[in-house]
């Protein structure tokens, strides 16, 4: 028997008599009287151009994010004491209003101390030198904080939830585990300054102690840790996030800034049972510090998220979901660094975080894999929120265990979901043969699948247990639920998982008939559907005992990863698109060159794909495009570039693919524009390692070190900006640190970590055309005390160091806009 959740012990939430009240109990959140499962994604408004916020928030919403979390960095708004700047990219009110216009809720993480790899953790320098004890109830410190909170309150006036605005939660402080009284002081002060929300939160890691009933602890978990030491391997704590279990805390987060033993793990399990399992920092990727430069894959991100769902999460919160760029202040750079007493040297500009959406709005593979989970949560999240996690008694307890298959169930006692994870970063787990699962629900044993299968290495998925499909009950399925489309009758969309044959088993008492391309047989009290070929035509119709009908659509996994769902052209639709798709005010925007689009249900008539306008040919002769050799580091070459498209209208017929209508891709664009690369100066020898005496970690190169860098001049023609989309400059290189300048101004940098370096040019258009871009690259020493993921580490270091610029490529990101009315 599952005990009911505890109510009334948390002084949080809207007044219960409000029709759309947000409330919280010990197990889950509710909204308008129904369980509510938020999906939040971190996006720092002040680290991205304001004119692009609307487009980037649309992408987040299309990815399944329903709540936008953002830090408010004090040092970006009051660099000089008493001089506040809320203009341009710092316009908090404009950002929150933009979120509201798109139906997105907001979590304001107000600090005063934030971290976020910001200088002084977000404190302005003048706060650091004041005669006070920061992050305590020292009255001298609180006098500094109050004007900051008052400024925030003024900017949020009319935007709090009580005023009908989108701010549903406020986080005070960050990573402060042992000051419950101070956290309560900050909450009360914020409320006095006009900052308010139904939910108040604090980061929960480090065995946090909270003022009882006042704040919800939110947790995190990362697939890697750039704040760890440069040891040659994965951080031990990161491995725990790929095992199902009740653990919420990750006391390694922020541990590099927290004195050892400053918080005790006293009665964690019983204390946390008073709060729902909510998260704010599931790693959407990872930043790079100078001494540690990990690569995080889409599977690393998505498998961790799935494990948290299977372990009981009722609020999926990602950090970062959208990458950004550190700002340079009037007085200093604003990144975390050894120079400011922090243990990690971070890039001056780069805060891309390998996030699902990159610093320039790039769609990463992790975006598609998380979106698949979020589509499911949009439908089944409210039910899942009320379900309790169960981990089998033989589940692995030792995080070194790589042999036992990891699985769990969440259930309300009648129905539920089976979660399986066989992925772990950098340490492949073995395939498991002859696998079947037995789960007892509602007094009935469910065995899935009926015949044993192999769970391959790297697989992670969720399967339904005793879930309704119209009037019928789907007892088990070896397919992952995606969403339910309202197409006159409910269409339950599933996707094949891990190449395992799809089998659907219904309760025979709830099924009158099953029609479609499959083998259907009755076996005792079950109707077994097998022999399916997942894809765009795999549609079954299930009739219940009283004649009610529902449909089941089973997609192949590759197609499901391209899925977007939303209200489009007057109906609920599922869109499969090779290029990422965004629905905006009854228009469909598709990114990428010549995207093919499939739509279900197909509108009548089908929309018309516009034709591109051929780009103006590049006047730069082809012979000038190969990257000149950097003397002493070998020759390189440039790859061809995709074309820029400026789209118009044309008349083009459609066709069908299974049950989907197809919008044919537009005709290819004209010749691609090119980029000119000129080698100006060869690099000097690699710099000897410099070790920070306080942290014992390698320090990043200084401005003076770049006097010895290899220098390239990159010229881009005006034709590269023919469209209105982003234009990426892609640099495929190997070395230590790179910097890019426009007219002497630093605009981008990268600690090399094995990934192609991408710089978005749209925001720099005028400067690029006027000055060109100057690229400075430093070589990497063979035995430098830095961690680089083993699979990307250079195989050879000629003369004990390596620097190679292999190609420079322009990659436009065109947008096809299908009309508001087909």
N, C-alpha and C positions, 0 to 999 in steps of 0.2 A: 504494500500500500504506500503510495507516494504522499507524504504529508503536504498539507497546503502551505503556500508561502506565508510569511509573517507580514502583517500590515500595520501601519500606524506608528512605527518606531522611528521613521525618518522624517525630519522636518523639511520636506522637499516637495515639489510638485505644485501644480496649479490648484486653486480652490476646487474641491471635488464637484461642486454644483455647476461648474462651467461645462457646456456641452462638449467642447473639444479638449477637455482637461488632460494634461500630461501628469501622470502619477507614477509612483515607483513603490514596489514592495521588495521583499528579500530575494525574489527570483527573477523578476523581469520588469520592464517598463510598460506602461499602457498609454494609449492616446485615444480620446473620444470613446472610452469604454472598451477598447479592444487592445489586446496585446500588440506592442509596437517594437519592431526590430530595426533600430537605426543602423545605417552604414555610413560612417564618417570618413572623410579623407582630408588630410592636412594640405593646405595650400596657403602660402604666405603672401598675402596681397602686396606687401611692400618689396617683395623680391621678384616682382613681375610687372611689366608695363601695364598701366591702368587701362589703356585703350584695347588691350587684349583680354581683359578679365572676362567679358561676356562670352567670348568664343571658348575660352578655356573652361569656364564653368559649365557651358553646354557639354563639353567633352566629358567632364566629370559626371554630370547627370546621366549622360548616355552610358557611362560605365557602371551605373548602378549606385553611385554615391547619392545619398539623400541629405547628408549633413556635412557642411564645410567647416572644418576646424582651422583656426589660424592663430598664430602667435602675434601678440602686439609687442614689438621690440621697443623698449623705452629709449634706447640709444639712437634709434632711427627718427624719433619724434622730438626729443629734447636733448640734442647733442650738447648744446650750450644751456646752462641752467636758466630757466625762465623763458627760453625762446623755443616755442613749440612749432612744429611744422607738420601739418596735416594735408598738405597739398599734393597734387599729382599722384604718383604711385603710393604715397603715404595716406591717401584719402580713405580712411576707414569707413566713413559714412557711405561713400559711393560704393565701396566694395560690398558692404552688408546690404545696401539697397539693391545692388545688382543680383546678389544671391536671392533676395526676397522676390524679385521679379521673375526669377526662374523656378520658384517654388522650392528653393533649397533652404533648409534650416542652417543655423550658424552656432558654432561653439567658439566663444571668445576666450582665448588663453591669455589673461591680462597680466600675468607676472605678479609682482614687479620683476622678479628674476625669472628668466625663461629658459636659458640655455640655447637650444637650437643652433649650436655651434657659432653663436654670436659673441662678439667681443664682450668680455666681462659678464657673459651669460645674459646680455641685454642691458646691463647697467650702463648708463653714461659714465665716462671717465670721472666726471665731477662727483658722482655718488661714491665711487670707490675711494676717493681721497678725503671724503668728509669724515669728521670726528664722530663716528657712530658705529654701532654694531649692526651691519646689514642682516636682513633676513631674521630679525628677532623683533620683540616688542619694545626695543629701545625707543623711547619717545623721539630722540633726535632723528632716528631713521624714519619713523612713521610720519614725521613732519615733511620729509622729502617725498614720501610716497603719496600723501594725500593730494597734492596738486596734479600728479600724474593720473590718479584715479578720477579726479574731478574732470580732467580733460577727456578721458574716455567716456565718462558718463554724459558729458555734453554732446559728444559725437554720436552716442547711441540713443539720444533722446528721441522717443517716438518709434524706436526700432526694437525695444524690448518686447517680449511676448505679451506682457500685460497691456502694452499699447498696440497690440496687433502686429508686432514685428516678428522677425525670424529667429531672434536669439533665444535658443532653447536651453543653453547651458553656458556656464562660466567656470573656467578653471582658475583657481588662485595658486600662485607660486608654481614650483615645479621641482620634483625630486628633493623634497624636504621631508624626510621621514620622521623626524624626532621633535617637531615643534607644533603639536596640536593646538596649543593656545594661540600661537602666532597665526596659524591658518584661519582660526575663527576670527581673530582680530581683523585680518585682511578681508574676510567675507563681510563682516559688519561695516568696515570702512567703505568697501565697494558699494554696498547697498545705500549707505548714507550719501554717496556721490552719484546716485542715480543709476548704478549698474545693477541689473536684476535679471533673473531667469528662474524658471521652475526647477532647474537642475543645477546644483553646484558640485564641482568635482575637484579632485586632487589626484596626482599620480600616486599609484599604490605600491610601486616597487620599493625595495629596500626595507620591507617589513614596516610599512608606514603606520604611524599612530595618528588617528584622526579625532577631532572633537566629536563625541557621539551624536549620530543622527544628523549631522550638518553637511557632510560632504560624501559623495560616492567615490570610492577608490577606483581608478581606472588603471588597467594594466597594459603590459606590452610584451613583445617578444620579437627578436630579430634573428634572421638567418646568419648574420655575421655581425662583427663588432669592430668598427674602425678605431674604437677607443682602447681595444685590447693591445697587448704587446705585439712585437713583430715576430713572435714564435712561428715556426713553419708548420702551421696546421690551423684547424678550425677552433674557435673558442669553445671550451667545454660546455658553457651554459647554453650556447645556441643549439646544441644537439638535443637538449631536453624538449624543445618546442616541436619536435617531430614524433613525440610519444603522447598518446592519449592519457589523460589523468586529471585529477582535481586541482593540480598546482596552478596558481595564477601568477605568483610573484616571479620576477626575474631580477634578482638583486644585483646582477652584473650591470644593468642599465644605470649609468651615472656613477658606477662604483669607482671610476677613475678620479672623480671629484669628491668622493665621500670618504672620510676617514674610516679605516678598518675598524669594525666592531662598534660603530656608532649607533646601531639599532639592533634590538634583540628580536628574535623570532618567537615572540611570546604568544602562544595560543592562537596562531594565525588562522587555522582552519575554522575554529569556532567563531572568531571575530568576523571572518569573511563571509560566513554563512548568513550574516545579517544583511548582506549587500548582493545585488545581482552581479553576475560575472560579466563585467563590461571592460572594453579595451579602448585605448586611444593611440597606442603605438605598436601595432603589428607592422613589422618591417615591410614597407613597399619596395625596399631596396636597401642601399647603404651608401653613405658618403665615403670619400677617400680621405684619410689623413696621410701625412707625408710618410710616416713609418709603416702604415698598414693600408693596403690598397686591394680590397677584396673585389671579386666579381660575384654578383648575385643573379641567379637565373630566374626565369618565370616560374619554373617548377618549385624552386626554393621558396618563392613568395606564396604561391597558390597552395602548396601542400601545407605550409605552416598555417595559413588562414583556415584551411579545411580542418586541421587538427584542433584548432581553437573552437570551431563550431561543434565538432564531435565531443569536445571536452566540456561544453556548457556555455560558451559565449552567447550573450544575448545582445551584444552591441559590438559590431566589427568596426574598429577604428584604425586607420592606416597612417603611418608616418614614414616617409612622405608619400602622398598620392600624386602630387604634382611637384616636380622639381622647380628650382628657382636659381637666382643669381644674387650673391651677396652684394650689398651696396658699399660704395666707398664714401665715407663721410667727409665733411668739410675739414675735420681735424685729423682723421686717421682712417686706415682701413678698419673694417668692422667684423672681421672673422676671428674665431677662436685661434689662439696662437701661443707659442712658447713665450713670446715677448710680453704677453699679458698674464703670465703665470699659469697657463693651462698646460696639461700634459700632452696635448695634441697640436701639431701644426696643421692647419686646414688651408685649402686654397683661398686666395684672396677673393676670387669671384665665384668659382664653381660651387654650386649647391644642387646639382642635378639629381643626386641621390640614387641614380639608376632607377628612378621611380616609374610607375606605370605610364605617367605622362611626364615627359622630360622637361628640362628647363625652357625649351623653346616650343613646347607643345607637342613634341614627338610622341607618337603612339608606340609603346613598347609591347613586347609579347606578353608581359605580365598583365597588361590592361585587358587583353582578350581572355586570359585564363581567370582573372578575378571577376570579370563581367559575367562569365558563365555561372559563377556562384551567386552573384548578386541578382541575376535574373530569377534564380530559384528563390532567393530570400525575399524578393518582392512579392512572391506568391505564397510561399510556405513559411516565411519568417515569423509571422504572428503565431502560427501553431508551434513552430520550433521553440519559440521563446518560452512556452509553458512546459516544455519537455525536459525531463531530468536525464543527465548522462549516466550511463552504466558502462564500466570497463570490465571485461571478463577477468575472472580471478587468476587466469594463467597469463595475463598480459605482462609484457616485459617491464621490470622495475629498474633494471640497471641500464643506464643510458649508453653503456658500451655494448649492449645486446644488439646484434645485427641479424639474428637468426629467427626470432619469433615474429610472426606476422602481427602488425599493430592494427587493432580495430576496436570500435566502440559502438554503442547504440544510444540514441536519445529517444525517449518515449514518454507518453503520458499514461501508459498502462494499456491503452487500446490500439494505438498506432504509433509509428515512429520512423526513424531513419537509421540505416546502418552505414557507418563511416569506416573507410579502409585507407590506410596510408602505408605505402611501401617505397617512399622516397626519403632520402636524407642528403643534404648538400655534401658534395665532394667525396662522399663515402657510399658508393652504390650498395643498395641492399639486394640480397639474392631473390630470384623469382621463387614463388611458392606454388608447388604443384598439388593437385588433388584437394583443392580448397572448397569447403562448404561451410556455411554458417548456420547455426541453430539458435533461434530466438523465441522465447515464450512471450506471447502478447495476448491478453484477454482470455487466458486459459487455453490457448491454442499454440502448439509449437509450429513455427514457420521455419522451413529449411530452404535456404537459397544458396546457390542454384540447386535444381533437382539432381543434376549430375555434376560431379566435381570439375573445377576449372583451374587454370593456372593464372595466378595473379603475377604479372610480370614485374621485373625490377623497375622502379620509378613510377609505378601506378599510384594514383590517389583518386578516390571517388566516393560518392554517397549514393545509396540505393534506398528506395522507399519500402516501408513495411506497413501493410494493412491501411492503405490510403484510398480515399474515395476517388473514383473516376465516374462522374455523373451519379447515377443510382447504384453503380457497381462498386465492389471493393476489390482493389488490386492488392492481393496478399503480398506478393513479392515481385520484384523485377530486377533483372541484371542490367539496368540502365539507369542513368542519372536523370532526375527531374530537372527540367530547364525552366518552364513557365506554363501558364495556362492562358490560352488566347480565347477571347470571347468572339466567336465567329458565328453568332446565331445559336450555336451549340458549343459547349466548352470543348476546346481542343487542348489536350494535355500533351505537352511537348517533352520528349526525352532525348537523351543522347547516349549512344553506345560508349562504353568505357573500357579503356585498356585493351581493345580488340577482343573482349570477351563476347561470345555469342549472346544475342539478346533473347531473353525468355521472360514472358509475362505470365503470371499465374493469378487468376481471379477466383474469388469465392463463387462456386457454381450456383449457389442459392441467389446470387445477386446479378446473374447474367442470363439473358434470354438468347442472345446471339452475338457473334463476333464476325464481322465482314472485313475482308481486306487481303492483301498479299502475304499470307502466312499460313502455317499449318495450325489448325485448331482442333483440339480433342478434349473430351471430358474424361477425367480420371477421378472417380469417386466424387468427392465434394469440391473438386477443383476444375477449372477450365484452363488448360495449358496452351499458350500461344507461343509458337517457336518457328524456326525457319525464316526469320525476317531478314531482309536486306536493308539495313539502315541507310537512309538517304532522303532526298527531297520528295520521293514518291511513296515512302513507307507510311501510309495513313490507314488506320483501322477505325471502324465504327463499332462501338459497343452499345448494345441495347439492353436496358435494364428490365426487370420483371414486369414493370407497369408501362413499358414502352418508351420511357425516357432514353434519350440518346446522348452519347458523348463520343469524342474522337480521340485517338492516340496517334501522334506523329512521332516517329523515331528517326532522328537524324544521325548521320555519321558524325564522329567527333570533330573532324576538320570543319565540316559545315557549321556545327554548333558553336565553334569558337568564333565564327563570323557573325553571330546573331545579335541583333538589336531589336528591342520591342518598344512600342509606344503607340500613342494615338496619332494616326496619320490619315489624312484624306477622309475624315469622318468615321474611321473605324479603328478598332484595336488590331494592330498588324505586327507580324514578325518579319524582319528584314534580314536577309543573308547577303553580306557584301564583302567582296575581297578586300576593299578598302574600308577603313573604319567609317561607320555611319553615325550621324547625329540627327535627331529629330528636333526641329525648332519651329514652333508655331505653325504646324501643319505643312512644313517643308522638310524635305530630306536632303541633308548635306552629306556627301560622300567624299572622303579624302583619298588621294592617290591618283595615279595616272590610269586612265581608261578602266575605271572600276566596273565590273559586272555586278548587277544588283538583282536579287530574287526576292519577291514579295508574296506573303501569304497572310490573309486571303488576297488574291490578285484583284486590284481595282479595275473597274470597267468605266472608261477605257484605261489602258495602261499609260503611265506617264511617259513623256518623251525625253530621251537623253539629249542634251545639247551637244553641239559640235565644238571642238576647240578652234581657236584662231591660231594659225601657224605663227610661231615666234619668229622675230626678225633674226636672220642668220648672224652668227657671231663674226665680227670683223677680224678677230684674232686668228692668224693662220694656224693650222693644225700643228705645224712644226714647232710652234712655240709652247705647246701644251705640256710635253713631258717635263717632269720636275727635274731641273738641273742637278747634277751630282753635287753633293756636299763634299768637297775635297777631304779625303781621308775616311769617308763613311759610305762610299759606294753609290752607284746609280739607282734611280727610281723612275717610275712612270706614272702617268695619269690615266685613270679609267674613264670611259665615256660616261656622259651624264644623261639622266632622264630629261625630258623636255618640259619647259614651262607651258602651261595652258591658260588661255583666257577664253572662257566658255560663253557661247551664244546659244541660239536655238536652232533646231532642225526638226524635220519630220522623220521619224523612224519607227518601224513596226516593232511589236513585241512578240515573244514566243513563250512557251511554258516549259518548265523543268519540274516534272512530277506534279505536285499540287501548287507549285509556285509560279507566278508570272515573272517573266524576265525582262528587265530593262537592258537592252543591248548597250555595251560600252561605247562611248564616243570614239570617233576616229582618232588615230594617233596624231599627236601634234607634229609640227615641223622639226627641222634640224635642231638639235639641242644647243644651247649657248655653251660657251667654254670659258675656262678660267686660265689666266696667264700666271705662271709661277717663275720667279726669278731668284736664283741663289745669289745673295749679296755678300755673305761672309761665312767662312767655315767656323765650326765650333773649336774652342780650345779643349784641352784635356778635361776629363771629368773631375769635378771638384771632390776633394777628400771628404769623408763623412764628418759631419759636425754633430756632436751629441749634446743635448740639453742637459745641463748638470742636475736640474731639479727633477726631471722625469726619467732621465736615462735613455730617452728616445731620440731618434735622428731628427734633426731640424731641417726645415725646408730652405732652399737657396734664398739668398737675399737679392735685393735689386742689384747690388754690386756684382754678384755672381753672374747675372745675365749680360754683363759686359763681355763675357766669354762664350756666349751662346752662338749657335748657328743662326743666321738671319736670312729670311726669305721675304720677298715682296710678292704679294698676291693681288692681282688686278681682276676685277669683275666688271663686265660691261653692263650698260643700262638694260639690255634685253633680258638679263636674268630676272629683272623685276617686272616683267610684262604682266604677270597676273597679280592678284591681291593676296595670294597665300604666302606662307613662309618659304624661305629659300635657305636650305642648309648647306653650309660649307663643311664637307666631311674630310677629315685629315686622318689618313691611315699611317700611323707612325709608331716607332718604338724609341724610347729614351727615358728621361727622368722627369723633367718638368717642362711644360710649354706655356708660353704667354703670347697673346695676340693683342696688338695695339692698333688704334686708329688715330692718326694725327698726334701720336705720342701718348694717347690715353689708353690705359689698360682696360680692355673690354671683356676678355675671356682668358681663362687659364685652365690647365689640367695637370694633375699628377698622373702620369701615364700608368695605366693599370690593365692594359691589354685590350681595351675597347677603342673603337674608332672615335675620334674626338669630333663632335658636331657643334657648330656655332651657327645660330640663327642670325641671318643677315637683315631680315625685314626691318627690325628696329634701328638698324644702323645705315639704312639705305643711302642717305645723303652723304654721310661721312665716308662710306665705302667708295662711292663714285668720285668723291673729291680727293681722297687721300690714298685709296687702296689700303690693304691690310698688311701690317708688318708682323711676321711670325718669328718668334725666338724660341729655339729648342736647345735643351741641355742634354748631354749624353748621360747614360746610366752606368755607374761603376759596377763591375761584376759582383763584388762582394759587399755591396751597399747594405747597411742594416735596415732593410725595408722588406715587408712581406708583399709578395705579388702572387696571386693565385697560381698554383703549379701548372695548370693547363695552358696558361698564357705566358709563362716565364720564358725569356729568350733561351734558345738552345745553345747559342754561341755568342761570345763577347770578343770580337776581334781586338787584340791589344788590350784586353781587360776591360773594355767598355763597349757600349752600343748606342748608336744614334742612326736612325733610318727614317726618312720620309718617303714612304712608298707611293702614295698617290694623294692628289688633291682633287676633290670632286664636288661639283655643284649638284644638289638634289632639291629641285623645287617640290613643294607639297601642294599641288593644285587641289581645288575644291570643285566638285560638280554639285550644283544645286538643282534638284528636281522640283518642278513648279508646285506651287501651293495647291493647285487643282489640276489633276490630270485630264 
